[in-house]
Amino acid sequence: MQVLRLLVISALIGLTLSSPARALSLLRDPDIEYALKQLAAPLLKAAGLSPTRVDILVIDDRSLNAFVVDREHIFIHSGLLLKMETASMLQAVIAHEAAHIANGHLMRRTVNLRTARTAAGLGAALAAAAAVAAGAGEAAGAAAIGASNSAMRMFMSHTRAEENAADQSGLRFMAQSGVDPQGAVEVMDIFRGQEALSRYRQDPYARTHPMSADRFRVVRRLAAGYAGNTRDNPEANYWFARAKSKLSAFQRAPKWTLNRAGEFGYADVKLMRQAVAYHRLSQTSKAVRTIDQAIAQRPNDPFLLELKGQILMESRNFGAAAAAYGHAVNMAPNNALILGSYGRALMAQGQTGKAQTYLEKARSLDGRDARVMRDLAAAYARQGNKGMASLVTAERYAMTGRLEDAGLHAQRASDLLPRGSTGWRRAQDVLSAAKAAEKKRR
């Protein structure tokens, strides 16, 4: 079954779990991430956080969870996003996680965790999250981040006091933004009764966000007090429909999608969902005609053009795909995911030099995209730049948790690149991570 366009980034770093090992993976899609940015922006501003610096990223996992590991990322499981029924419910999740950041609940979790802004750091952060969310042994998660067992207990789980504080702050952020606070009550209602279940039957959210009947009553009372602050927000409703529709179109069966394509009442969203379903049924001509109808309704929307490029690219129509991606790049010249897709299409056409330019820009804007790293390494290799090819390969392996392989390529890059150069320093960062992981294994 096809998955969302860009990549699935494995983030398991050699964990030995008491239950079967399972990696956390990122689903990277420019349309969904833009929609989540629109939903999050007013809440992040209310929290005193920068909407441009905090990214809302989707984890490819059907379970219900959301978490933060630093001040610049909020992670939401795809299962939780699909479970949300309204924009205000999803915004309640974002507001709550933003409150953990704004309230300083991350300060006690620094325990040797490398910054998630690096490839190795993000891999380590997601590995730690995977260990805790899965209910894994403390030692496994501790190995992923270089922490003691006691530190691991603190890393992901919030205390009841922190949860209560985040509930209050999150509801205040919603009220300041005009978001219906009832969304928070509806989210809490989903998780009621989780504490009565055994740990291994609970949703990951309940393992990292302690629930209680008292907490539910407090949230309901606070929401009632803020009810008068609600403002209708058609934009939020639209972007919620767009994000959930795009995600479900790729994760649900095409027949399911076609039967529900128009449920949100937006004609362009309906057409987008239908186009994805037809594409997954290998009805390429019908998919292209349908996405063209959506583009006609929103001609300045780069994300619909990006989807057209994906449909054409995966149908091996590389020339038409490059044209669609190129048009999307003109509309969104700083969107790293679209730039990466354009570079990939150019590579497929043999335009390696031009592709490298766009892939380098994509990597500089977002260094978390393993597929861009793979394509960029190939571009460097084709043009004889073995040092940079080894460096980017090392960073890709670090991102996916293969630190032993990352170390080998980083050493090769270090030997080939000019000492003291930017590339050489990047190689040292990966080498440090690989050596630290080797010490943990011993």
ZIDA-V431312 format. One record per residue. N is the residue number from 1. NEAR is the number of other C-alpha atoms within 10 Angstrom. D_CENTER is the distance of its C-alpha to the mean C-alpha in Angstrom with 2 decimals. Layout:
# ZIDA-V431312
n=[N:N]
near=[NEAR:NEAR]
d_center=[D_CENTER:D_CENTER]
This chain:
# ZIDA-V431312
n=[1:2:3:4:5:6:7:8:9:10:11:12:13:14:15:16:17:18:19:20:21:22:23:24:25:26:27:28:29:30:31:32:33:34:35:36:37:38:39:40:41:42:43:44:45:46:47:48:49:50:51:52:53:54:55:56:57:58:59:60:61:62:63:64:65:66:67:68:69:70:71:72:73:74:75:76:77:78:79:80:81:82:83:84:85:86:87:88:89:90:91:92:93:94:95:96:97:98:99:100:101:102:103:104:105:106:107:108:109:110:111:112:113:114:115:116:117:118:119:120:121:122:123:124:125:126:127:128:129:130:131:132:133:134:135:136:137:138:139:140:141:142:143:144:145:146:147:148:149:150:151:152:153:154:155:156:157:158:159:160:161:162:163:164:165:166:167:168:169:170:171:172:173:174:175:176:177:178:179:180:181:182:183:184:185:186:187:188:189:190:191:192:193:194:195:196:197:198:199:200:201:202:203:204:205:206:207:208:209:210:211:212:213:214:215:216:217:218:219:220:221:222:223:224:225:226:227:228:229:230:231:232:233:234:235:236:237:238:239:240:241:242:243:244:245:246:247:248:249:250:251:252:253:254:255:256:257:258:259:260:261:262:263:264:265:266:267:268:269:270:271:272:273:274:275:276:277:278:279:280:281:282:283:284:285:286:287:288:289:290:291:292:293:294:295:296:297:298:299:300:301:302:303:304:305:306:307:308:309:310:311:312:313:314:315:316:317:318:319:320:321:322:323:324:325:326:327:328:329:330:331:332:333:334:335:336:337:338:339:340:341:342:343:344:345:346:347:348:349:350:351:352:353:354:355:356:357:358:359:360:361:362:363:364:365:366:367:368:369:370:371:372:373:374:375:376:377:378:379:380:381:382:383:384:385:386:387:388:389:390:391:392:393:394:395:396:397:398:399:400:401:402:403:404:405:406:407:408:409:410:411:412:413:414:415:416:417:418:419:420:421:422:423:424:425:426:427:428:429:430:431:432:433:434:435:436:437:438:439:440:441:442]
near=[8:10:14:17:18:20:16:19:23:20:27:26:27:17:23:16:17:12:12:9:15:15:22:24:22:24:23:21:22:20:22:23:18:18:20:24:19:16:24:23:19:22:30:27:15:21:23:14:19:16:18:10:11:18:18:22:21:24:24:21:17:14:18:21:23:25:25:20:24:21:19:18:20:20:19:24:25:24:19:20:24:17:17:19:15:16:22:26:24:23:28:28:26:25:28:26:25:30:29:25:24:19:15:11:19:18:12:10:18:16:16:11:20:18:16:19:15:18:25:31:20:25:33:29:25:28:30:31:26:24:29:23:25:22:20:20:18:19:19:23:30:25:22:26:27:22:22:15:16:11:19:25:18:15:26:22:21:20:14:14:10:18:22:20:16:23:25:17:22:29:27:23:26:30:22:17:18:20:29:27:29:22:23:27:22:18:20:21:13:12:17:15:13:18:17:10:11:8:14:13:13:20:18:22:20:22:22:21:19:18:20:17:12:10:17:21:13:15:20:18:12:19:22:14:12:19:15:12:14:16:12:10:13:10:13:20:15:17:21:27:22:23:20:21:24:22:23:20:25:20:18:12:14:22:14:12:23:18:10:15:23:17:13:15:11:13:14:20:24:24:23:26:28:26:31:28:24:22:25:20:16:14:14:18:14:16:25:20:14:23:25:19:17:23:20:13:13:14:12:14:16:25:22:24:27:28:26:28:29:26:26:25:22:16:15:13:16:20:16:16:28:25:18:23:31:24:18:25:24:11:15:16:16:13:18:24:26:29:29:29:29:30:31:29:28:25:22:18:14:12:14:20:16:14:24:23:14:24:30:21:18:27:20:11:14:15:20:25:22:24:18:28:26:19:24:29:24:22:27:19:15:13:12:11:15:17:25:25:24:26:30:28:25:33:31:28:27:30:30:27:29:21:28:18:16:28:27:18:24:33:19:19:25:24:13:17:20:13:11:11:11:11:19:21:15:19:28:19:16:28:25:14:20:24:14:14:20:13:9:14:9:5]
d_center=[20.10:17.88:14.12:11.69:12.82:11.37:10.61:10.00:9.72:12.13:12.02:15.39:18.01:21.29:21.16:24.24:23.52:26.22:24.42:23.14:20.32:16.91:13.85:10.35:8.21:4.83:5.54:5.90:8.41:10.23:11.93:9.33:7.55:11.23:12.28:10.08:11.49:14.86:14.73:13.74:16.15:19.39:18.22:16.95:20.27:22.19:20.68:21.81:18.39:17.49:15.23:15.01:13.98:11.47:7.94:6.15:2.37:3.29:5.36:8.19:10.95:13.76:14.78:14.50:12.69:10.81:11.27:11.45:12.59:13.74:14.56:11.80:8.49:8.07:6.02:7.18:8.43:9.18:12.74:12.84:11.60:14.27:16.71:16.80:19.91:19.96:18.14:19.75:18.40:14.74:15.85:17.68:14.65:13.08:16.62:17.18:14.27:15.34:18.79:18.05:17.14:20.10:22.45:22.01:20.97:19.04:22.25:23.66:20.76:21.14:23.17:22.87:19.06:18.38:16.34:12.61:13.29:14.98:13.99:16.00:14.85:11.13:12.47:14.93:12.76:10.68:14.13:15.66:13.28:14.01:17.64:17.97:16.12:18.30:21.34:22.12:25.03:24.74:26.02:23.21:20.50:22.92:23.40:19.75:19.93:23.66:24.58:27.51:27.36:28.11:25.35:22.88:24.09:23.14:19.74:17.47:20.02:21.14:24.86:26.47:27.55:24.06:22.93:25.97:25.39:21.75:23.09:25.76:23.73:20.97:23.77:25.44:22.45:22.35:26.11:26.07:23.62:25.72:23.13:24.94:24.88:25.79:22.13:21.81:24.86:23.54:20.34:22.66:24.96:22.48:22.55:26.29:28.24:25.51:27.59:30.45:28.61:28.70:25.77:24.73:24.82:22.70:19.16:16.93:16.66:20.44:20.57:18.60:19.80:23.56:24.96:28.57:30.95:31.89:28.39:28.10:31.49:30.64:27.48:29.62:32.37:30.23:28.62:32.16:33.21:30.52:31.06:33.17:30.44:28.52:28.36:27.51:24.53:24.52:21.69:19.32:20.64:20.11:16.46:15.77:17.80:16.07:12.48:13.96:16.41:14.24:12.10:15.41:17.26:15.42:15.30:18.76:22.06:23.31:26.37:24.46:22.57:25.89:27.61:25.18:24.18:26.04:25.29:23.70:26.63:25.01:26.72:24.10:21.33:23.87:24.59:20.99:20.60:23.97:23.20:20.23:22.55:25.40:23.37:22.39:26.10:27.00:28.83:27.81:30.54:29.85:26.11:26.93:29.60:27.35:24.51:27.35:28.58:25.29:25.36:28.97:27.97:25.33:26.65:24.74:21.26:19.48:16.70:19.45:21.02:17.89:17.91:21.59:21.01:18.75:21.47:24.13:22.46:21.92:25.51:26.65:27.99:26.82:29.08:28.08:24.38:24.89:26.82:24.14:21.43:24.04:24.72:21.08:21.02:24.18:22.57:19.33:20.54:17.86:14.72:13.49:11.95:15.26:17.29:15.97:16.89:20.22:20.93:20.38:22.80:25.26:25.19:26.07:29.00:30.16:29.58:28.32:29.31:27.74:24.54:24.39:24.63:21.56:19.54:20.66:19.64:16.12:15.89:17.54:15.12:11.89:12.80:9.58:10.29:12.62:14.13:15.29:16.75:18.59:19.97:20.96:22.75:24.60:25.64:27.00:28.80:30.41:31.79:33.11:30.89:30.55:29.55:26.41:25.62:25.89:23.83:20.78:21.24:21.46:18.18:16.49:18.22:17.27:13.54:14.23:16.58:19.80:21.41:24.92:24.33:22.43:25.54:27.89:26.28:25.89:29.60:30.52:28.70:30.41:33.73:33.31:31.84:34.12:34.25:32.70:30.70:27.06:26.15:28.43:26.83:23.33:25.01:26.51:23.17:22.12:25.67:25.56:22.50:24.21:27.49:26.09:24.57:27.97:29.81:27.78:28.65:32.28]
